Amino acid sequence: MRLYVGNPMSMESEQAQAARRIYDETRDPAAALAQYPEKLDPERDILRRLAKRPGDWRHALQALPMNLLQLFVHAHQSWLFNLVLSAASRPASGCRRRRSATSPWASTRTAPRSTP
């Protein structure tokens, strides 16, 4: 969430970048909220809740609309999948990995011979 309300991006307005920079540097939701543009509603809702209940990230997340929450969950799931896939694709140190028929790295199997 800190990346969502902080982390200035060059494609944003100067006001939005300044507000995000304030949050990054101070971690003060009230100070950042005072600078946030009105059009950034989800970020403002998070900061408003954090200003009322500092450190309560669960309460802050509940301010987001369900579709945005689902986007965050799916992004985290993708990150976990990529992490697991990356680890599985690296050979174990000093060991030769056994390939199975169900492994995506398995060698090509040929069809069984038919008997006459």
CYANA upper distance limits for C-alpha pairs under 8 A (distance plus 0.5 A):
  1 MET  CA      5 VAL  CA      6.86
  1 MET  CA     57 TRP  CA      8.45
  2 ARG  CA      6 GLY  CA      6.03
  2 ARG  CA      7 ASN  CA      8.17
  2 ARG  CA     24 ASP  CA      8.27
  3 LEU  CA      7 ASN  CA      5.73
  4 TYR  CA     43 GLU  CA      7.76
  5 VAL  CA     20 ARG  CA      6.67
  5 VAL  CA     23 TYR  CA      7.76
  5 VAL  CA     43 GLU  CA      6.02
  5 VAL  CA     46 ILE  CA      8.29
  5 VAL  CA     47 LEU  CA      8.08
  6 GLY  CA     19 ALA  CA      8.28
  6 GLY  CA     20 ARG  CA      4.71
  6 GLY  CA     21 ARG  CA      6.81
  6 GLY  CA     22 ILE  CA      8.37
  6 GLY  CA     23 TYR  CA      6.03
  6 GLY  CA     24 ASP  CA      5.72
  7 ASN  CA     20 ARG  CA      6.37
  7 ASN  CA     21 ARG  CA      7.32
  7 ASN  CA     24 ASP  CA      7.21
  8 PRO  CA     12 GLU  CA      8.21
  8 PRO  CA     16 ALA  CA      7.88
  8 PRO  CA     17 GLN  CA      5.15
  8 PRO  CA     18 ALA  CA      7.92
  8 PRO  CA     20 ARG  CA      5.73
  8 PRO  CA     21 ARG  CA      6.48
  9 MET  CA     17 GLN  CA      6.84
 10 SER  CA     17 GLN  CA      7.89
 12 GLU  CA     16 ALA  CA      6.64
 12 GLU  CA     17 GLN  CA      6.82
 13 SER  CA     17 GLN  CA      6.77
 14 GLU  CA     18 ALA  CA      6.51
 15 GLN  CA     19 ALA  CA      6.69
 15 GLN  CA     35 GLN  CA      7.50
 15 GLN  CA     36 TYR  CA      7.42
 15 GLN  CA     37 PRO  CA      7.16
 16 ALA  CA     20 ARG  CA      6.66
 16 ALA  CA     35 GLN  CA      8.14
 16 ALA  CA     36 TYR  CA      6.38
 16 ALA  CA     37 PRO  CA      6.63
 17 GLN  CA     21 ARG  CA      6.52
 18 ALA  CA     22 ILE  CA      6.68
 18 ALA  CA     35 GLN  CA      7.91
 19 ALA  CA     23 TYR  CA      6.96
 19 ALA  CA     32 ALA  CA      5.58
 19 ALA  CA     33 LEU  CA      7.77
 19 ALA  CA     35 GLN  CA      5.56
 19 ALA  CA     36 TYR  CA      5.72
 20 ARG  CA     24 ASP  CA      6.68
 20 ARG  CA     32 ALA  CA      7.28
 20 ARG  CA     36 TYR  CA      8.25
 21 ARG  CA     25 GLU  CA      6.56
 22 ILE  CA     26 THR  CA      6.37
 22 ILE  CA     27 ARG  CA      7.95
 22 ILE  CA     28 ASP  CA      8.14
 22 ILE  CA     31 ALA  CA      7.63
 22 ILE  CA     32 ALA  CA      6.02
 23 TYR  CA     27 ARG  CA      5.22
 23 TYR  CA     28 ASP  CA      6.28
 23 TYR  CA     29 PRO  CA      6.91
 23 TYR  CA     31 ALA  CA      7.93
 23 TYR  CA     32 ALA  CA      5.75
 28 ASP  CA     32 ALA  CA      6.85
 28 ASP  CA     51 ALA  CA      8.23
 29 PRO  CA     33 LEU  CA      6.37
 29 PRO  CA     47 LEU  CA      5.51
 29 PRO  CA     48 ARG  CA      7.58
 29 PRO  CA     50 LEU  CA      6.68
 29 PRO  CA     51 ALA  CA      5.83
 30 ALA  CA     34 ALA  CA      6.81
 30 ALA  CA     47 LEU  CA      7.39
 30 ALA  CA     48 ARG  CA      7.62
 30 ALA  CA     51 ALA  CA      5.91
 31 ALA  CA     35 GLN  CA      7.48
 32 ALA  CA     36 TYR  CA      6.70
 32 ALA  CA     47 LEU  CA      8.10
 33 LEU  CA     44 ARG  CA      6.62
 33 LEU  CA     47 LEU  CA      6.57
 33 LEU  CA     48 ARG  CA      7.47
 36 TYR  CA     40 LEU  CA      7.62
 36 TYR  CA     44 ARG  CA      7.35
 38 GLU  CA     44 ARG  CA      8.25
 40 LEU  CA     44 ARG  CA      6.68
 41 ASP  CA     45 ASP  CA      6.50
 42 PRO  CA     46 ILE  CA      6.82
 42 PRO  CA     63 ALA  CA      7.87
 42 PRO  CA     64 LEU  CA      6.47
 42 PRO  CA     65 PRO  CA      8.46
 43 GLU  CA     47 LEU  CA      6.72
 44 ARG  CA     48 ARG  CA      6.45
 45 ASP  CA     49 ARG  CA      6.79
 45 ASP  CA     60 ALA  CA      8.04
 45 ASP  CA     63 ALA  CA      6.40
 45 ASP  CA     64 LEU  CA      7.90
 46 ILE  CA     50 LEU  CA      6.68
 46 ILE  CA     60 ALA  CA      5.35
 46 ILE  CA     61 LEU  CA      7.16
 46 ILE  CA     63 ALA  CA      6.61
 46 ILE  CA     64 LEU  CA      7.92
 47 LEU  CA     51 ALA  CA      6.49
 47 LEU  CA     60 ALA  CA      7.91
 48 ARG  CA     52 LYS  CA      6.95
 49 ARG  CA     53 ARG  CA      6.54
 49 ARG  CA     54 PRO  CA      8.33
 49 ARG  CA     59 HIS  CA      7.38
 49 ARG  CA     60 ALA  CA      5.72
 49 ARG  CA     63 ALA  CA      8.09
 50 LEU  CA     54 PRO  CA      5.25
 50 LEU  CA     55 GLY  CA      6.96
 50 LEU  CA     56 ASP  CA      6.96
 50 LEU  CA     57 TRP  CA      7.67
 50 LEU  CA     59 HIS  CA      8.37
 50 LEU  CA     60 ALA  CA      6.46
 53 ARG  CA     59 HIS  CA      8.39
 56 ASP  CA     60 ALA  CA      6.93
 57 TRP  CA     61 LEU  CA      6.54
 58 ARG  CA     62 GLN  CA      6.95
 59 HIS  CA     63 ALA  CA      7.65
 60 ALA  CA     64 LEU  CA      8.27
 61 LEU  CA     69 LEU  CA      8.21
 64 LEU  CA     68 LEU  CA      6.90
 64 LEU  CA     69 LEU  CA      6.86
 65 PRO  CA     69 LEU  CA      6.90
 66 MET  CA     70 GLN  CA      6.62
 67 ASN  CA     71 LEU  CA      6.76
 68 LEU  CA     72 PHE  CA      6.89
 69 LEU  CA     73 VAL  CA      6.79
 70 GLN  CA     74 HIS  CA      6.54
 71 LEU  CA     75 ALA  CA      6.57
 72 PHE  CA     76 HIS  CA      6.69
 73 VAL  CA     77 GLN  CA      6.68
 74 HIS  CA     78 SER  CA      6.64
 75 ALA  CA     79 TRP  CA      6.73
 76 HIS  CA     80 LEU  CA      6.72
 77 GLN  CA     81 PHE  CA      6.62
 78 SER  CA     82 ASN  CA      6.61
 79 TRP  CA     83 LEU  CA      6.64
 80 LEU  CA     84 VAL  CA      6.71
 81 PHE  CA     85 LEU  CA      6.53
 82 ASN  CA     86 SER  CA      6.39
 83 LEU  CA     87 ALA  CA      6.75
 84 VAL  CA     88 ALA  CA      6.59
 85 LEU  CA     89 SER  CA      6.62
 86 SER  CA     90 ARG  CA      7.14
 91 PRO  CA     95 CYS  CA      7.60
 91 PRO  CA     96 ARG  CA      7.41
 91 PRO  CA     97 ARG  CA      6.77
 92 ALA  CA     96 ARG  CA      7.58
 92 ALA  CA     97 ARG  CA      7.48
 99 ARG  CA    103 SER  CA      6.91
 99 ARG  CA    105 TRP  CA      7.29
 99 ARG  CA    106 ALA  CA      5.65
 99 ARG  CA    107 SER  CA      8.03
100 SER  CA    106 ALA  CA      6.24
101 ALA  CA    106 ALA  CA      6.19
101 ALA  CA    107 SER  CA      8.26
101 ALA  CA    109 ARG  CA      8.31
102 THR  CA    106 ALA  CA      7.57
